[in-house]
Amino acid sequence: MTARVRAPGKLMLAGEYAVLYGHPALVMAVDRHAVADAHQGPHPTVFREIDETFALARAEGLIDAHRDDVVVDATALQGGGARKLGLGSSAAACVAALGWAYARRGRLLDEGARHEIARIARAGHRRAQGGGSGVDVIASALGGVVRVQLHDDREAMPAVTRHAGMQGVPWAVLWSGTPVRTSEMVAKVEALRACDPLRFDGLVRAIATCAKGMEAGLAAGDARAVVDAAAAHQRAMADLGDAAHAPIVTEPMRRLAARVEPMGGACKPSGAGGGDVCVAFAQSDDALAAVLGAARDAGFTVVALNVDGAGVSTA
């Protein structure tokens, strides 16, 4: 019998929106998982992205399973219920299902297989959703923290390198209480790009600059540099949202960001913004405790998450 296979969700650390236009982003796999198993009853979750992913893998002769052979449970990535957290549940479902199909055929889920799964699941996920960067799929397949940069041809597999991650930098994840559709936010940003490309380019480059600062700070384990860059990143995302008439940084998040800055902390949206999860950074453990207290007072929920270093693997 084929073993169950699991794939982690993701958390965007830096480079939101900018990643779609050729700038690097940092993405982290987190320890909540979609789990794939042999289909023995009703599907608890249905993802059309899996249909496209299986079709591509079968066309390459890499799997012999069909979509109806597998069942995927991604409720852990949805807060244990119907609410949407923004942790990449559909991406993780694609990766887990394809990993299960590989295992069913006797393939080991080694590094080579994980990279192949990342490539195919990203293509299937993008086809089903009509675009997107696919960085959530890549993080889910590979695990850990990855630096991803798209090529001019978005269909091509991006350049991916491992990153040292969060060592020495206190951090936590907060849920806003408001789910959001990523596609709606991206559409408003695209509309700004179409009507005012020069302004758009400047706003995206500002986000990219902040992302580079966060990347360098994380690589050095410099918590103060990360906090400063994250605070600037939040402001750059807010500027983009204001210009696009999209609530990328919501008013509650703006107020929380302003409140925690004197505490030695920063918070920014993780992903498209407008709700879902955000990530908080702090200069020390004591500062993080103060940030979390302020977040709870403001109505945010702390989501217990850690880094998942394994990527797609047997459960």
ROPAPA-456722 format. One line per field, with one value per residue (C-alpha): chain; residue in one letter; x, y, z. Coordinates in pm, 1 decimal. Layout:
N
chaine [A; ...]
residu [A; ...]
x [X; ...]
y [Y; ...]
z [Z; ...]
! end
This chain:
315
chaine [A; A; A; A; A; A; A; A; A; A; A; A; A; A; A; A; A; A; A; A; A; A; A; A; A; A; A; A; A; A; A; A; A; A; A; A; A; A; A; A; A; A; A; A; A; A; A; A; A; A; A; A; A; A; A; A; A; A; A; A; A; A; A; A; A; A; A; A; A; A; A; A; A; A; A; A; A; A; A; A; A; A; A; A; A; A; A; A; A; A; A; A; A; A; A; A; A; A; A; A; A; A; A; A; A; A; A; A; A; A; A; A; A; A; A; A; A; A; A; A; A; A; A; A; A; A; A; A; A; A; A; A; A; A; A; A; A; A; A; A; A; A; A; A; A; A; A; A; A; A; A; A; A; A; A; A; A; A; A; A; A; A; A; A; A; A; A; A; A; A; A; A; A; A; A; A; A; A; A; A; A; A; A; A; A; A; A; A; A; A; A; A; A; A; A; A; A; A; A; A; A; A; A; A; A; A; A; A; A; A; A; A; A; A; A; A; A; A; A; A; A; A; A; A; A; A; A; A; A; A; A; A; A; A; A; A; A; A; A; A; A; A; A; A; A; A; A; A; A; A; A; A; A; A; A; A; A; A; A; A; A; A; A; A; A; A; A; A; A; A; A; A; A; A; A; A; A; A; A; A; A; A; A; A; A; A; A; A; A; A; A; A; A; A; A; A; A; A; A; A; A; A; A; A; A; A; A; A; A; A; A; A; A; A; A]
residu [M; T; A; R; V; R; A; P; G; K; L; M; L; A; G; E; Y; A; V; L; Y; G; H; P; A; L; V; M; A; V; D; R; H; A; V; A; D; A; H; Q; G; P; H; P; T; V; F; R; E; I; D; E; T; F; A; L; A; R; A; E; G; L; I; D; A; H; R; D; D; V; V; V; D; A; T; A; L; Q; G; G; G; A; R; K; L; G; L; G; S; S; A; A; A; C; V; A; A; L; G; W; A; Y; A; R; R; G; R; L; L; D; E; G; A; R; H; E; I; A; R; I; A; R; A; G; H; R; R; A; Q; G; G; G; S; G; V; D; V; I; A; S; A; L; G; G; V; V; R; V; Q; L; H; D; D; R; E; A; M; P; A; V; T; R; H; A; G; M; Q; G; V; P; W; A; V; L; W; S; G; T; P; V; R; T; S; E; M; V; A; K; V; E; A; L; R; A; C; D; P; L; R; F; D; G; L; V; R; A; I; A; T; C; A; K; G; M; E; A; G; L; A; A; G; D; A; R; A; V; V; D; A; A; A; A; H; Q; R; A; M; A; D; L; G; D; A; A; H; A; P; I; V; T; E; P; M; R; R; L; A; A; R; V; E; P; M; G; G; A; C; K; P; S; G; A; G; G; G; D; V; C; V; A; F; A; Q; S; D; D; A; L; A; A; V; L; G; A; A; R; D; A; G; F; T; V; V; A; L; N; V; D; G; A; G; V; S; T; A]
x [0.0; 130.8; 222.5; 49.2; 238.6; 234.2; 339.1; 383.5; 212.0; 405.5; 467.2; 586.0; 863.1; 959.1; 914.4; 537.4; 417.4; 776.5; 837.2; 587.2; 806.6; 1146.3; 1260.8; 1359.2; 1126.8; 1184.5; 935.7; 930.3; 766.9; 573.1; 478.3; 112.3; 46.5; -182.6; -194.4; -257.1; -374.1; -543.7; -904.6; -1132.4; -1426.4; -1552.5; -1299.8; -1281.2; -1131.1; -1143.4; -877.2; -901.9; -528.4; -467.4; -650.0; -416.3; -108.2; -193.7; -266.3; 78.2; 256.9; 72.3; 156.5; 526.8; 484.6; 589.2; 282.9; 13.9; -235.1; -555.9; -706.6; -976.9; -715.5; -609.3; -777.1; -617.3; -695.7; -577.1; -789.9; -480.7; -387.5; -731.5; -722.1; -875.3; -1198.1; -1335.9; -1150.3; -872.1; -542.1; -337.6; -84.4; -104.0; -350.0; -411.6; -37.7; 34.1; -255.5; -105.8; 237.2; 105.9; -111.0; 170.1; 412.8; 164.5; 141.5; 522.9; 534.4; 258.8; 483.4; 776.7; 963.5; 1159.8; 1080.0; 1443.8; 1585.9; 1561.0; 1199.1; 1112.2; 1251.6; 1060.3; 741.8; 797.7; 826.2; 519.9; 293.5; 383.0; 284.4; -41.3; -126.1; -59.0; -268.5; -564.0; -540.4; -459.4; -116.6; 64.6; 428.3; 403.7; 647.9; 410.2; 430.1; 810.2; 839.1; 594.7; 785.1; 1136.3; 1085.3; 1293.0; 1341.8; 1401.9; 1492.5; 1291.3; 1333.6; 1117.5; 1258.7; 1115.4; 924.8; 698.6; 618.7; 981.1; 1085.1; 1225.7; 1578.5; 1568.6; 1836.7; 1835.1; 1844.4; 1969.2; 1627.2; 1522.3; 1818.9; 1865.4; 1561.0; 1250.4; 934.5; 571.2; 266.2; -59.0; -398.5; -599.3; -937.8; -1020.4; -974.2; -894.9; -887.4; -535.5; -658.4; -867.5; -573.0; -337.5; -594.1; -602.6; -223.9; -217.5; -465.9; -227.3; 55.3; -151.3; -256.9; 58.9; 360.3; 625.7; 465.4; 403.3; 767.2; 890.3; 655.5; 754.8; 1124.0; 1076.8; 933.3; 1222.3; 1476.8; 1317.1; 1309.7; 1684.1; 1738.3; 1536.4; 1723.8; 2061.8; 1951.0; 1816.9; 2131.7; 2341.9; 2108.1; 2082.1; 1745.9; 1758.0; 1829.8; 1542.6; 1300.8; 1399.6; 1368.8; 1035.2; 890.9; 999.9; 860.1; 521.6; 522.2; 621.6; 337.0; 98.8; 212.5; 146.6; -195.9; -285.8; -187.1; -381.3; -686.0; -637.1; -620.3; -290.9; -210.0; -537.8; -611.2; -586.0; -246.7; -127.0; -227.5; -56.5; 261.6; 274.1; 215.4; 485.7; 761.8; 858.1; 868.2; 1146.0; 912.8; 763.7; 483.2; 399.7; 148.9; 254.1; 129.3; -117.1; -238.2; -587.2; -624.9; -504.6; -180.8; 95.7; 442.4; 593.4; 964.2; 1133.2; 1478.5; 1462.5; 1244.4; 1115.2; 1027.5; 843.7; 639.8; 538.3; 449.2; 230.5; 53.7; -21.1; -141.5; -383.9; -515.0; -576.6; -779.4; -513.4; -473.9; -126.8; -82.2; 167.9; 402.6; 759.9; 980.2; 928.4; 1264.0; 1152.2; 922.3; 707.0; 763.8; 596.4; 371.2]
y [0.0; 344.3; 552.7; 878.5; 1182.6; 1529.4; 1871.3; 2187.6; 2520.6; 2839.2; 3182.0; 3470.1; 3649.7; 3920.5; 4028.1; 4018.6; 4158.5; 4239.8; 3869.4; 3879.8; 4131.4; 3965.4; 4054.8; 3792.0; 3676.0; 3477.9; 3201.7; 2964.5; 2623.2; 2590.3; 2293.4; 2266.9; 2018.7; 1892.6; 1512.6; 1283.2; 922.9; 655.8; 744.6; 531.0; 763.4; 1116.0; 1387.1; 1623.3; 1890.0; 1939.1; 2131.4; 2176.8; 2250.0; 1878.6; 1789.2; 2006.7; 1885.0; 1517.6; 1580.2; 1732.9; 1457.6; 1185.0; 1353.2; 1326.8; 962.3; 1032.3; 889.9; 634.3; 751.6; 938.6; 1224.3; 1000.4; 764.0; 1013.7; 1209.1; 1520.8; 1672.0; 2032.4; 2140.7; 2196.1; 2479.6; 2631.7; 2674.8; 2333.9; 2449.5; 2650.1; 2974.8; 3073.4; 3157.9; 3229.6; 2948.8; 2810.1; 2523.6; 2463.4; 2466.1; 2218.5; 1999.7; 1985.2; 1894.6; 1631.8; 1466.9; 1452.9; 1325.5; 1050.1; 956.0; 938.9; 716.1; 496.6; 430.6; 345.4; 676.7; 796.1; 1149.7; 1255.3; 1595.1; 1522.0; 1413.9; 1719.7; 1954.0; 1767.4; 1782.9; 2156.5; 2212.8; 2011.7; 2115.7; 2481.3; 2451.9; 2274.7; 2522.0; 2819.3; 2665.5; 2612.9; 2960.9; 3148.1; 3266.3; 3354.3; 3320.8; 2964.4; 3036.8; 2872.4; 2546.3; 2560.5; 2618.2; 2336.6; 2089.7; 2179.8; 2281.6; 2524.8; 2884.7; 2948.2; 3250.4; 3248.1; 3471.9; 3443.7; 3464.5; 3690.1; 3381.4; 3319.6; 2972.2; 2865.8; 2723.1; 3012.7; 3031.0; 2878.8; 2882.5; 2781.7; 3054.2; 3034.2; 3133.0; 3273.3; 3188.1; 3440.5; 3650.7; 3622.6; 3595.8; 3492.9; 3464.4; 3652.6; 3594.4; 3904.0; 3733.4; 3832.8; 3591.5; 3743.1; 3628.9; 3682.6; 3717.9; 4025.0; 4205.6; 4116.9; 4234.6; 4581.3; 4600.2; 4492.9; 4767.8; 5023.4; 4880.9; 4923.3; 5283.3; 5423.9; 5200.5; 5446.2; 5495.2; 5123.4; 5042.1; 5274.9; 5126.0; 4768.5; 4854.9; 4999.0; 4665.5; 4482.6; 4701.9; 4627.2; 4255.7; 4263.6; 4429.2; 4159.1; 3888.5; 4028.3; 4074.9; 3720.1; 3576.3; 3759.7; 3681.8; 4056.7; 4099.3; 4479.2; 4497.1; 4256.6; 4458.7; 4783.9; 4629.6; 4462.4; 4791.6; 4959.1; 4663.9; 4711.3; 5080.7; 5003.6; 4753.3; 5011.3; 5265.6; 5017.2; 4941.3; 5308.9; 5371.3; 5068.0; 5138.2; 4796.1; 4736.9; 4547.1; 4676.4; 4701.5; 4975.2; 4733.9; 4620.8; 4978.5; 5060.7; 4748.2; 4821.9; 5174.5; 5046.9; 4777.0; 4982.6; 5158.8; 4811.8; 4697.3; 4506.2; 4514.3; 4337.0; 4305.9; 4118.4; 3772.7; 3727.8; 3947.3; 4127.5; 4258.2; 4006.5; 3648.5; 3611.4; 3857.8; 3797.9; 3979.2; 4021.9; 4153.6; 4255.1; 4025.6; 3761.1; 4019.4; 4253.1; 3972.0; 3900.5; 4267.6; 4262.7; 3955.1; 4114.9; 4421.9; 4202.1; 4012.7; 4340.6; 4455.3; 4144.1; 3939.9; 3568.9; 3420.5; 3115.9; 2860.6; 2782.6; 2667.4; 2606.6; 2277.5; 2166.8; 1845.1; 1957.6; 1691.2; 1364.7; 1048.7; 1116.0]
z [0.0; -88.4; 215.1; 285.9; 160.6; 309.4; 180.5; 387.3; 348.3; 290.0; 433.9; 216.5; 401.0; 150.4; -209.3; -246.1; -581.3; -681.9; -746.5; -1032.7; -1214.4; -1199.1; -847.6; -586.0; -311.3; 6.2; 84.7; 381.5; 413.6; 739.8; 953.0; 863.3; 587.6; 317.2; 336.1; 37.5; 67.1; -141.1; -217.5; -2.0; 44.1; -18.9; -91.1; 209.8; -14.8; -391.0; -581.2; -956.8; -950.1; -889.2; -1211.0; -1416.0; -1229.3; -1282.0; -1650.1; -1701.5; -1508.2; -1698.1; -2029.2; -1936.1; -1837.8; -1478.9; -1302.2; -1374.5; -1111.1; -1190.5; -994.7; -849.5; -705.8; -440.2; -164.5; -16.9; 321.7; 350.0; 645.2; 862.3; 627.8; 663.4; 1038.8; 1100.7; 940.3; 651.4; 719.8; 481.1; 646.6; 335.8; 383.4; 31.2; 78.2; -293.0; -367.7; -89.1; -206.3; -556.8; -423.4; -181.0; -446.3; -701.1; -436.1; -353.5; -722.4; -738.6; -430.4; -573.2; -869.8; -643.9; -674.8; -373.8; -269.4; -281.0; -378.1; -750.2; -721.8; -511.5; -776.8; -1048.4; -842.2; -790.3; -1165.9; -1264.2; -976.3; -1034.0; -1400.3; -1314.4; -1040.6; -1268.4; -1547.1; -1313.1; -1162.1; -1479.7; -1367.4; -1047.3; -946.0; -818.0; -535.1; -287.3; -482.9; -490.6; -114.7; -46.0; -261.0; -145.3; 218.1; 422.8; 311.2; -57.3; -265.2; -587.6; -892.3; -1202.7; -1553.7; -1826.5; -1939.2; -1640.1; -1767.8; -1716.7; -1381.3; -1173.0; -1036.5; -687.7; -418.0; -53.1; 211.4; 568.8; 699.2; 1035.0; 1256.1; 1534.0; 1440.8; 1664.1; 1454.7; 1469.9; 1246.2; 1301.4; 1144.4; 1065.6; 1093.3; 735.9; 444.0; 103.7; -259.0; -390.5; -749.9; -665.9; -510.8; -795.2; -1051.9; -894.9; -895.4; -1260.8; -1340.5; -1189.2; -1397.0; -1712.5; -1647.1; -1484.1; -1560.0; -1440.8; -1102.0; -1076.7; -1151.9; -879.8; -621.2; -706.7; -698.0; -349.3; -233.1; -399.8; -221.5; 115.7; 34.3; -35.9; 300.8; 473.9; 285.5; 389.9; 751.6; 774.8; 618.8; 879.5; 1170.7; 1229.5; 1397.7; 1402.8; 1029.5; 960.8; 1172.2; 1001.0; 654.3; 739.1; 861.8; 537.8; 341.1; 506.6; 416.8; 56.6; 26.1; 173.5; -85.7; -365.6; -224.1; -191.8; -552.7; -675.0; -454.7; -298.2; 79.4; 64.9; 413.6; 600.4; 852.1; 1148.7; 1024.5; 975.7; 1332.0; 1464.5; 1267.7; 1409.5; 1762.3; 1759.1; 1596.0; 1924.9; 2086.6; 1853.0; 1624.6; 1277.7; 1097.2; 729.4; 515.6; 404.3; 50.4; -132.9; 179.2; 238.5; 521.7; 572.4; 768.5; 841.2; 979.5; 1276.3; 1347.6; 1660.6; 1781.6; 2085.1; 2248.7; 2497.4; 2210.6; 2034.0; 2347.7; 2358.6; 1987.5; 2033.7; 2328.2; 2118.3; 1832.7; 2055.2; 2195.5; 1836.7; 1753.2; 1572.1; 1642.1; 1691.3; 1465.6; 1597.4; 1307.2; 1259.5; 957.6; 773.3; 637.3; 469.4; 188.7; 26.7; 212.0; 335.4; 631.0]
! end
